[in-house]
Amino acid sequence: MSLAVAIQMDPIETIDIDADSTFALALEAQKRGYGLFHYLPQNLVFKSGRLYARVRPLRVKRERGRHFEFGDSSVVDLATMDVILMRQDPPFDMAYITATHLLEHVHPQTLVVNDPASVRNAPEKLFVTHFEGVMPPTLITADRQEIIAFREEHEDIIIKPLFGNGGAGVFHITPGDENLTALLELFTTLYREPVIVQRYVPEVRAGDKRIILVDGEPAGAVLRVPARGEARANLHVGGKAVKTTLTPREVELCHAIGPTLRDQGLVFVGIDVLGDWLTEINVTSPTGIQEIERFDGTNVAGLIWDAIERRYQEQRSSQSA
Protein backbone atom coordinates (compact mmCIF):
# COMPACT_ATOMS: atom_id res chain seq x y z
CA MET A 1 0.00 0.00 0.00
CA SER A 2 1.28 3.47 -0.90
CA LEU A 3 0.07 6.29 1.32
CA ALA A 4 0.67 10.04 1.39
CA VAL A 5 1.25 10.82 5.07
CA ALA A 6 1.41 14.29 6.60
CA ILE A 7 2.95 14.50 10.06
CA GLN A 8 1.81 17.39 12.23
CA MET A 9 4.47 17.68 14.91
CA ASP A 10 6.89 19.96 16.70
CA PRO A 11 10.25 20.88 15.11
CA ILE A 12 11.95 17.67 14.01
CA GLU A 13 15.36 19.31 14.40
CA THR A 14 15.37 18.92 18.18
CA ILE A 15 13.97 15.42 18.72
CA ASP A 16 15.87 12.59 20.39
CA ILE A 17 15.99 9.98 17.64
CA ASP A 18 16.60 7.18 20.18
CA ALA A 19 13.42 7.93 22.13
CA ASP A 20 10.99 9.85 19.93
CA SER A 21 7.95 7.78 18.94
CA THR A 22 7.08 9.99 15.96
CA PHE A 23 10.54 9.39 14.53
CA ALA A 24 10.01 5.62 14.85
CA LEU A 25 6.64 5.94 13.09
CA ALA A 26 8.24 7.98 10.30
CA LEU A 27 11.01 5.40 9.83
CA GLU A 28 8.47 2.57 9.58
CA ALA A 29 6.29 4.55 7.16
CA GLN A 30 9.29 5.30 4.97
CA LYS A 31 10.28 1.61 5.02
CA ARG A 32 6.80 0.79 3.70
CA GLY A 33 7.21 3.22 0.81
CA TYR A 34 4.83 5.91 2.05
CA GLY A 35 5.39 9.50 1.02
CA LEU A 36 6.10 11.67 4.08
CA PHE A 37 5.39 15.37 4.58
CA HIS A 38 6.16 17.43 7.68
CA TYR A 39 4.46 20.55 8.97
CA LEU A 40 4.15 22.46 12.24
CA PRO A 41 0.76 23.13 13.88
CA GLN A 42 1.16 26.84 13.12
CA ASN A 43 1.42 25.98 9.40
CA LEU A 44 -2.28 25.06 9.25
CA VAL A 45 -4.36 27.39 7.07
CA PHE A 46 -8.17 27.34 6.85
CA LYS A 47 -9.35 29.25 3.80
CA SER A 48 -12.56 29.25 1.75
CA GLY A 49 -13.87 26.17 3.49
CA ARG A 50 -10.69 24.11 2.88
CA LEU A 51 -7.86 23.16 5.20
CA TYR A 52 -4.33 23.65 3.92
CA ALA A 53 -0.85 23.39 5.40
CA ARG A 54 2.59 24.54 4.34
CA VAL A 55 4.38 21.19 4.17
CA ARG A 56 7.84 19.95 3.31
CA PRO A 57 8.61 16.50 1.88
CA LEU A 58 10.49 14.51 4.53
CA ARG A 59 13.13 11.79 4.55
CA VAL A 60 14.42 10.33 7.81
CA LYS A 61 17.40 8.19 8.80
CA ARG A 62 18.78 6.96 12.10
CA GLU A 63 21.85 9.12 12.08
CA ARG A 64 22.28 11.49 15.00
CA GLY A 65 22.58 15.09 13.88
CA ARG A 66 21.65 14.16 10.30
CA HIS A 67 18.35 12.39 10.98
CA PHE A 68 16.14 14.23 8.47
CA GLU A 69 16.10 15.87 5.06
CA PHE A 70 13.48 18.33 3.83
CA GLY A 71 12.37 19.08 0.28
CA ASP A 72 10.99 22.41 -0.86
CA SER A 73 7.97 23.71 1.01
CA SER A 74 4.58 24.15 -0.61
CA VAL A 75 1.01 24.78 0.46
CA VAL A 76 -1.17 21.69 -0.03
CA ASP A 77 -4.83 20.91 0.53
CA LEU A 78 -4.76 18.37 3.36
CA ALA A 79 -7.76 16.62 1.82
CA THR A 80 -5.28 15.32 -0.79
CA MET A 81 -3.39 13.40 1.90
CA ASP A 82 -4.32 9.84 2.81
CA VAL A 83 -3.29 10.01 6.48
CA ILE A 84 -2.42 12.78 8.93
CA LEU A 85 -0.55 11.94 12.10
CA MET A 86 -1.42 14.48 14.80
CA ARG A 87 1.74 14.19 16.88
CA GLN A 88 2.58 17.56 18.40
CA ASP A 89 3.40 17.50 22.10
CA PRO A 90 1.14 18.95 24.78
CA PRO A 91 0.34 21.26 26.59
CA PHE A 92 -3.30 20.53 25.93
CA ASP A 93 -4.22 24.18 25.57
CA MET A 94 -6.47 26.23 23.31
CA ALA A 95 -3.92 26.04 20.48
CA TYR A 96 -4.08 22.25 20.67
CA ILE A 97 -7.87 22.27 20.83
CA THR A 98 -8.04 24.65 17.85
CA ALA A 99 -5.91 22.23 15.81
CA THR A 100 -8.39 19.43 16.52
CA HIS A 101 -11.26 21.60 15.28
CA LEU A 102 -9.41 22.44 12.09
CA LEU A 103 -8.48 18.81 11.37
CA GLU A 104 -12.12 17.80 11.63
CA HIS A 105 -12.61 19.54 8.27
CA VAL A 106 -10.67 16.73 6.55
CA HIS A 107 -11.34 13.75 8.82
CA PRO A 108 -12.43 11.03 8.13
CA GLN A 109 -12.04 11.50 4.34
CA THR A 110 -8.39 11.99 5.19
CA LEU A 111 -7.73 9.65 8.10
CA VAL A 112 -6.45 11.64 11.09
CA VAL A 113 -4.71 9.61 13.80
CA ASN A 114 -5.78 9.95 16.48
CA ASP A 115 -9.36 11.06 15.69
CA PRO A 116 -9.26 14.83 16.37
CA ALA A 117 -12.67 15.05 18.04
CA SER A 118 -11.82 12.15 20.33
CA VAL A 119 -8.47 13.73 21.19
CA ARG A 120 -10.26 16.94 22.12
CA ASN A 121 -12.72 15.04 24.31
CA ALA A 122 -10.09 12.94 26.10
CA PRO A 123 -7.72 15.07 28.20
CA GLU A 124 -5.54 12.47 29.86
CA LYS A 125 -6.44 13.02 33.51
CA LEU A 126 -10.17 13.50 32.84
CA PHE A 127 -10.74 10.74 30.29
CA VAL A 128 -9.79 8.09 32.82
CA THR A 129 -12.57 9.22 35.17
CA HIS A 130 -15.14 7.72 32.78
CA PHE A 131 -14.05 4.16 33.60
CA GLU A 132 -15.30 2.72 36.86
CA GLY A 133 -12.94 1.03 39.30
CA VAL A 134 -9.67 1.78 37.54
CA MET A 135 -8.33 4.84 39.43
CA PRO A 136 -6.89 5.32 42.92
CA PRO A 137 -9.03 7.54 45.21
CA THR A 138 -9.18 10.82 43.28
CA LEU A 139 -10.52 14.34 43.79
CA ILE A 140 -10.88 16.99 41.09
CA THR A 141 -11.83 20.39 42.45
CA ALA A 142 -10.81 23.97 43.10
CA ASP A 143 -12.53 23.89 46.51
CA ARG A 144 -9.80 24.24 49.14
CA GLN A 145 -11.90 22.79 51.97
CA GLU A 146 -12.57 19.65 49.93
CA ILE A 147 -8.85 19.26 49.21
CA ILE A 148 -7.97 19.64 52.89
CA ALA A 149 -10.64 17.09 53.84
CA PHE A 150 -9.31 14.65 51.21
CA ARG A 151 -5.81 15.08 52.65
CA GLU A 152 -7.11 14.43 56.18
CA GLU A 153 -8.77 11.23 54.96
CA HIS A 154 -5.87 9.83 52.94
CA GLU A 155 -2.94 11.65 54.63
CA ASP A 156 -0.38 10.88 51.92
CA ILE A 157 -1.41 12.54 48.63
CA ILE A 158 -0.27 13.67 45.19
CA ILE A 159 -1.46 17.01 43.83
CA LYS A 160 -0.97 18.10 40.22
CA PRO A 161 -2.39 20.46 37.59
CA LEU A 162 -5.33 19.00 35.69
CA PHE A 163 -3.84 19.82 32.28
CA GLY A 164 -0.16 19.41 33.12
CA ASN A 165 2.06 17.03 31.19
CA GLY A 166 5.40 15.28 31.42
CA GLY A 167 5.36 15.25 35.23
CA ALA A 168 5.48 19.04 35.46
CA GLY A 169 3.88 20.49 38.60
CA VAL A 170 3.43 17.14 40.36
CA PHE A 171 3.85 17.38 44.15
CA HIS A 172 3.96 14.66 46.79
CA ILE A 173 2.44 15.95 50.04
CA THR A 174 3.39 13.66 52.93
CA PRO A 175 1.39 13.51 56.20
CA GLY A 176 3.75 15.91 57.98
CA ASP A 177 4.15 18.37 55.11
CA GLU A 178 2.98 21.89 56.05
CA ASN A 179 3.09 23.33 52.53
CA LEU A 180 -0.33 22.32 51.20
CA THR A 181 -2.01 25.69 51.72
CA ALA A 182 0.89 27.60 50.18
CA LEU A 183 0.93 25.17 47.27
CA LEU A 184 -2.78 25.67 46.65
CA GLU A 185 -2.24 29.43 46.64
CA LEU A 186 0.47 28.94 44.01
CA PHE A 187 -1.76 26.69 41.88
CA THR A 188 -4.56 29.29 42.08
CA THR A 189 -2.13 31.90 40.76
CA LEU A 190 -0.85 29.73 37.91
CA TYR A 191 -4.01 27.90 36.80
CA ARG A 192 -7.68 28.71 36.35
CA GLU A 193 -8.69 25.05 36.24
CA PRO A 194 -9.34 22.72 39.18
CA VAL A 195 -6.47 20.59 40.43
CA ILE A 196 -6.38 16.82 40.63
CA VAL A 197 -5.56 15.21 43.98
CA GLN A 198 -4.96 11.49 44.44
CA ARG A 199 -4.08 9.16 47.25
CA TYR A 200 -0.34 8.52 47.06
CA VAL A 201 0.43 5.10 45.61
CA PRO A 202 3.69 3.91 47.23
CA GLU A 203 4.33 1.43 44.41
CA VAL A 204 5.59 4.41 42.39
CA ARG A 205 8.96 3.90 44.09
CA ALA A 206 9.27 0.65 42.13
CA GLY A 207 8.18 2.47 38.98
CA ASP A 208 5.10 3.26 36.97
CA LYS A 209 4.28 1.35 33.82
CA ARG A 210 3.68 2.88 30.41
CA ILE A 211 1.51 0.49 28.38
CA ILE A 212 0.95 1.09 24.68
CA LEU A 213 -2.42 0.13 23.21
CA VAL A 214 -2.88 -0.14 19.45
CA ASP A 215 -6.50 0.01 18.34
CA GLY A 216 -7.54 -0.94 21.88
CA GLU A 217 -5.16 -3.90 22.29
CA PRO A 218 -2.03 -3.91 24.50
CA ALA A 219 1.09 -3.99 22.33
CA GLY A 220 3.81 -3.73 24.96
CA ALA A 221 4.97 -1.95 28.07
CA VAL A 222 7.98 -0.35 29.70
CA LEU A 223 8.57 0.21 33.42
CA ARG A 224 9.72 3.71 34.30
CA VAL A 225 11.62 3.77 37.61
CA PRO A 226 12.02 7.18 39.30
CA ALA A 227 15.41 8.52 40.22
CA ARG A 228 16.44 8.41 43.87
CA GLY A 229 14.58 11.04 45.86
CA GLU A 230 12.08 11.66 43.04
CA ALA A 231 8.33 10.90 43.09
CA ARG A 232 7.98 11.21 39.31
CA ALA A 233 8.94 8.38 36.98
CA ASN A 234 8.83 10.30 33.69
CA LEU A 235 11.91 9.47 31.62
CA HIS A 236 12.74 13.10 30.78
CA VAL A 237 12.96 13.99 34.51
CA GLY A 238 15.45 11.22 35.26
CA GLY A 239 13.33 8.07 35.29
CA LYS A 240 14.99 4.88 34.06
CA ALA A 241 13.36 2.58 31.49
CA VAL A 242 13.30 -1.09 32.56
CA LYS A 243 12.05 -4.21 30.76
CA THR A 244 8.69 -5.48 32.03
CA THR A 245 5.66 -7.64 31.28
CA LEU A 246 1.95 -7.13 31.91
CA THR A 247 0.32 -8.40 35.10
CA PRO A 248 -3.20 -9.90 35.07
CA ARG A 249 -4.52 -6.67 36.63
CA GLU A 250 -2.90 -4.59 33.88
CA VAL A 251 -4.43 -6.80 31.21
CA GLU A 252 -7.79 -6.29 32.96
CA LEU A 253 -7.32 -2.51 32.84
CA CYS A 254 -6.50 -2.65 29.12
CA HIS A 255 -9.60 -4.71 28.43
CA ALA A 256 -11.72 -2.26 30.45
CA ILE A 257 -10.79 0.70 28.26
CA GLY A 258 -9.79 -0.95 24.97
CA PRO A 259 -13.21 -1.13 23.28
CA THR A 260 -13.88 2.56 23.98
CA LEU A 261 -10.49 3.55 22.56
CA ARG A 262 -11.12 1.53 19.41
CA ASP A 263 -14.67 2.88 18.96
CA GLN A 264 -13.46 6.48 19.32
CA GLY A 265 -10.69 6.16 16.72
CA LEU A 266 -7.89 6.36 19.28
CA VAL A 267 -5.43 4.12 17.45
CA PHE A 268 -2.22 4.93 19.37
CA VAL A 269 -2.65 5.37 23.12
CA GLY A 270 -0.30 5.22 26.08
CA ILE A 271 -1.65 4.53 29.56
CA ASP A 272 0.14 4.97 32.88
CA VAL A 273 -0.35 2.37 35.61
CA LEU A 274 0.79 2.60 39.24
CA GLY A 275 0.42 -0.61 41.19
CA ASP A 276 -3.14 -1.73 40.48
CA TRP A 277 -4.34 1.68 39.32
CA LEU A 278 -4.69 3.50 36.04
CA THR A 279 -3.71 7.15 36.45
CA GLU A 280 -3.65 8.61 32.93
CA ILE A 281 -4.75 7.83 29.37
CA ASN A 282 -2.48 9.65 26.92
CA VAL A 283 -4.00 10.19 23.46
CA THR A 284 -2.21 13.34 22.27
CA SER A 285 1.38 12.28 21.58
CA PRO A 286 2.17 9.05 23.45
CA THR A 287 5.77 7.88 23.80
CA GLY A 288 7.52 4.63 24.70
CA ILE A 289 7.52 2.56 21.53
CA GLN A 290 11.28 2.69 20.97
CA GLU A 291 11.98 1.53 24.53
CA ILE A 292 9.57 -1.38 24.11
CA GLU A 293 11.22 -2.46 20.87
CA ARG A 294 14.69 -2.38 22.45
CA PHE A 295 13.56 -4.52 25.39
CA ASP A 296 11.38 -7.17 23.75
CA GLY A 297 11.76 -6.72 19.99
CA THR A 298 8.12 -5.75 19.35
CA ASN A 299 7.82 -3.44 16.36
CA VAL A 300 5.09 -1.26 17.85
CA ALA A 301 5.43 1.27 15.02
CA GLY A 302 4.66 -1.55 12.60
CA LEU A 303 1.59 -2.57 14.60
CA ILE A 304 0.37 1.03 14.56
CA TRP A 305 0.75 1.29 10.80
CA ASP A 306 -0.98 -2.07 10.35
CA ALA A 307 -3.93 -0.68 12.32
CA ILE A 308 -3.90 2.56 10.30
CA GLU A 309 -3.86 0.62 7.03
CA ARG A 310 -6.85 -1.45 8.17
CA ARG A 311 -8.80 1.68 9.08
CA TYR A 312 -7.82 3.36 5.82
CA GLN A 313 -9.03 0.38 3.79
CA GLU A 314 -12.28 0.16 5.77
CA GLN A 315 -12.86 3.88 5.22
CA ARG A 316 -12.28 3.59 1.46
CA SER A 317 -14.59 0.58 1.27
CA SER A 318 -17.39 2.41 3.10
CA GLN A 319 -17.00 5.47 0.84
CA SER A 320 -17.28 3.38 -2.31
CA ALA A 321 -20.23 1.30 -1.06
C-alpha positions in Angstrom: 0.0 0.0 0.0 1.3 3.5 -0.9 0.1 6.3 1.3 0.7 10.0 1.4 1.3 10.8 5.1 1.4 14.3 6.6 3.0 14.5 10.1 1.8 17.4 12.2 4.5 17.7 14.9 6.9 20.0 16.7 10.2 20.9 15.1 11.9 17.7 14.0 15.4 19.3 14.4 15.4 18.9 18.2 14.0 15.4 18.7 15.9 12.6 20.4 16.0 10.0 17.6 16.6 7.2 20.2 13.4 7.9 22.1 11.0 9.8 19.9 7.9 7.8 18.9 7.1 10.0 16.0 10.5 9.4 14.5 10.0 5.6 14.9 6.6 5.9 13.1 8.2 8.0 10.3 11.0 5.4 9.8 8.5 2.6 9.6 6.3 4.6 7.2 9.3 5.3 5.0 10.3 1.6 5.0 6.8 0.8 3.7 7.2 3.2 0.8 4.8 5.9 2.1 5.4 9.5 1.0 6.1 11.7 4.1 5.4 15.4 4.6 6.2 17.4 7.7 4.5 20.6 9.0 4.2 22.5 12.2 0.8 23.1 13.9 1.2 26.8 13.1 1.4 26.0 9.4 -2.3 25.1 9.3 -4.4 27.4 7.1 -8.2 27.3 6.9 -9.3 29.2 3.8 -12.6 29.3 1.7 -13.9 26.2 3.5 -10.7 24.1 2.9 -7.9 23.2 5.2 -4.3 23.6 3.9 -0.8 23.4 5.4 2.6 24.5 4.3 4.4 21.2 4.2 7.8 19.9 3.3 8.6 16.5 1.9 10.5 14.5 4.5 13.1 11.8 4.6 14.4 10.3 7.8 17.4 8.2 8.8 18.8 7.0 12.1 21.9 9.1 12.1 22.3 11.5 15.0 22.6 15.1 13.9 21.6 14.2 10.3 18.4 12.4 11.0 16.1 14.2 8.5 16.1 15.9 5.1 13.5 18.3 3.8 12.4 19.1 0.3 11.0 22.4 -0.9 8.0 23.7 1.0 4.6 24.1 -0.6 1.0 24.8 0.5 -1.2 21.7 0.0 -4.8 20.9 0.5 -4.8 18.4 3.4 -7.8 16.6 1.8 -5.3 15.3 -0.8 -3.4 13.4 1.9 -4.3 9.8 2.8 -3.3 10.0 6.5 -2.4 12.8 8.9 -0.5 11.9 12.1 -1.4 14.5 14.8 1.7 14.2 16.9 2.6 17.6 18.4 3.4 17.5 22.1 1.1 18.9 24.8 0.3 21.3 26.6 -3.3 20.5 25.9 -4.2 24.2 25.6 -6.5 26.2 23.3 -3.9 26.0 20.5 -4.1 22.3 20.7 -7.9 22.3 20.8 -8.0 24.6 17.9 -5.9 22.2 15.8 -8.4 19.4 16.5 -11.3 21.6 15.3 -9.4 22.4 12.1 -8.5 18.8 11.4 -12.1 17.8 11.6 -12.6 19.5 8.3 -10.7 16.7 6.5 -11.3 13.7 8.8 -12.4 11.0 8.1 -12.0 11.5 4.3 -8.4 12.0 5.2 -7.7 9.6 8.1 -6.4 11.6 11.1 -4.7 9.6 13.8 -5.8 10.0 16.5 -9.4 11.1 15.7 -9.3 14.8 16.4 -12.7 15.1 18.0 -11.8 12.1 20.3 -8.5 13.7 21.2 -10.3 16.9 22.1 -12.7 15.0 24.3 -10.1 12.9 26.1 -7.7 15.1 28.2 -5.5 12.5 29.9 -6.4 13.0 33.5 -10.2 13.5 32.8 -10.7 10.7 30.3 -9.8 8.1 32.8 -12.6 9.2 35.2 -15.1 7.7 32.8 -14.0 4.2 33.6 -15.3 2.7 36.9 -12.9 1.0 39.3 -9.7 1.8 37.5 -8.3 4.8 39.4 -6.9 5.3 42.9 -9.0 7.5 45.2 -9.2 10.8 43.3 -10.5 14.3 43.8 -10.9 17.0 41.1 -11.8 20.4 42.4 -10.8 24.0 43.1 -12.5 23.9 46.5 -9.8 24.2 49.1 -11.9 22.8 52.0 -12.6 19.6 49.9 -8.9 19.3 49.2 -8.0 19.6 52.9 -10.6 17.1 53.8 -9.3 14.7 51.2 -5.8 15.1 52.6 -7.1 14.4 56.2 -8.8 11.2 55.0 -5.9 9.8 52.9 -2.9 11.6 54.6 -0.4 10.9 51.9 -1.4 12.5 48.6 -0.3 13.7 45.2 -1.5 17.0 43.8 -1.0 18.1 40.2 -2.4 20.5 37.6 -5.3 19.0 35.7 -3.8 19.8 32.3 -0.2 19.4 33.1 2.1 17.0 31.2 5.4 15.3 31.4 5.4 15.2 35.2 5.5 19.0 35.5 3.9 20.5 38.6 3.4 17.1 40.4 3.9 17.4 44.1 4.0 14.7 46.8 2.4 16.0 50.0 3.4 13.7 52.9 1.4 13.5 56.2 3.7 15.9 58.0 4.1 18.4 55.1 3.0 21.9 56.1 3.1 23.3 52.5 -0.3 22.3 51.2 -2.0 25.7 51.7 0.9 27.6 50.2 0.9 25.2 47.3 -2.8 25.7 46.7 -2.2 29.4 46.6 0.5 28.9 44.0 -1.8 26.7 41.9 -4.6 29.3 42.1 -2.1 31.9 40.8 -0.8 29.7 37.9 -4.0 27.9 36.8 -7.7 28.7 36.3 -8.7 25.0 36.2 -9.3 22.7 39.2 -6.5 20.6 40.4 -6.4 16.8 40.6 -5.6 15.2 44.0 -5.0 11.5 44.4 -4.1 9.2 47.2 -0.3 8.5 47.1 0.4 5.1 45.6 3.7 3.9 47.2 4.3 1.4 44.4 5.6 4.4 42.4 9.0 3.9 44.1 9.3 0.7 42.1 8.2 2.5 39.0 5.1 3.3 37.0 4.3 1.3 33.8 3.7 2.9 30.4 1.5 0.5 28.4 1.0 1.1 24.7 -2.4 0.1 23.2 -2.9 -0.1 19.5 -6.5 0.0 18.3 -7.5 -0.9 21.9 -5.2 -3.9 22.3 -2.0 -3.9 24.5 1.1 -4.0 22.3 3.8 -3.7 25.0 5.0 -1.9 28.1 8.0 -0.3 29.7 8.6 0.2 33.4 9.7 3.7 34.3 11.6 3.8 37.6 12.0 7.2 39.3 15.4 8.5 40.2 16.4 8.4 43.9 14.6 11.0 45.9 12.1 11.7 43.0 8.3 10.9 43.1 8.0 11.2 39.3 8.9 8.4 37.0 8.8 10.3 33.7 11.9 9.5 31.6 12.7 13.1 30.8 13.0 14.0 34.5 15.4 11.2 35.3 13.3 8.1 35.3 15.0 4.9 34.1 13.4 2.6 31.5 13.3 -1.1 32.6 12.0 -4.2 30.8 8.7 -5.5 32.0 5.7 -7.6 31.3 2.0 -7.1 31.9 0.3 -8.4 35.1 -3.2 -9.9 35.1 -4.5 -6.7 36.6 -2.9 -4.6 33.9 -4.4 -6.8 31.2 -7.8 -6.3 33.0 -7.3 -2.5 32.8 -6.5 -2.6 29.1 -9.6 -4.7 28.4 -11.7 -2.3 30.4 -10.8 0.7 28.3 -9.8 -0.9 25.0 -13.2 -1.1 23.3 -13.9 2.6 24.0 -10.5 3.5 22.6 -11.1 1.5 19.4 -14.7 2.9 19.0 -13.5 6.5 19.3 -10.7 6.2 16.7 -7.9 6.4 19.3 -5.4 4.1 17.5 -2.2 4.9 19.4 -2.7 5.4 23.1 -0.3 5.2 26.1 -1.7 4.5 29.6 0.1 5.0 32.9 -0.4 2.4 35.6 0.8 2.6 39.2 0.4 -0.6 41.2 -3.1 -1.7 40.5 -4.3 1.7 39.3 -4.7 3.5 36.0 -3.7 7.1 36.5 -3.6 8.6 32.9 -4.8 7.8 29.4 -2.5 9.6 26.9 -4.0 10.2 23.5 -2.2 13.3 22.3 1.4 12.3 21.6 2.2 9.0 23.5 5.8 7.9 23.8 7.5 4.6 24.7 7.5 2.6 21.5 11.3 2.7 21.0 12.0 1.5 24.5 9.6 -1.4 24.1 11.2 -2.5 20.9 14.7 -2.4 22.4 13.6 -4.5 25.4 11.4 -7.2 23.8 11.8 -6.7 20.0 8.1 -5.8 19.3 7.8 -3.4 16.4 5.1 -1.3 17.8 5.4 1.3 15.0 4.7 -1.6 12.6 1.6 -2.6 14.6 0.4 1.0 14.6 0.8 1.3 10.8 -1.0 -2.1 10.3 -3.9 -0.7 12.3 -3.9 2.6 10.3 -3.9 0.6 7.0 -6.9 -1.4 8.2 -8.8 1.7 9.1 -7.8 3.4 5.8 -9.0 0.4 3.8 -12.3 0.2 5.8 -12.9 3.9 5.2 -12.3 3.6 1.5 -14.6 0.6 1.3 -17.4 2.4 3.1 -17.0 5.5 0.8 -17.3 3.4 -2.3 -20.2 1.3 -1.1 
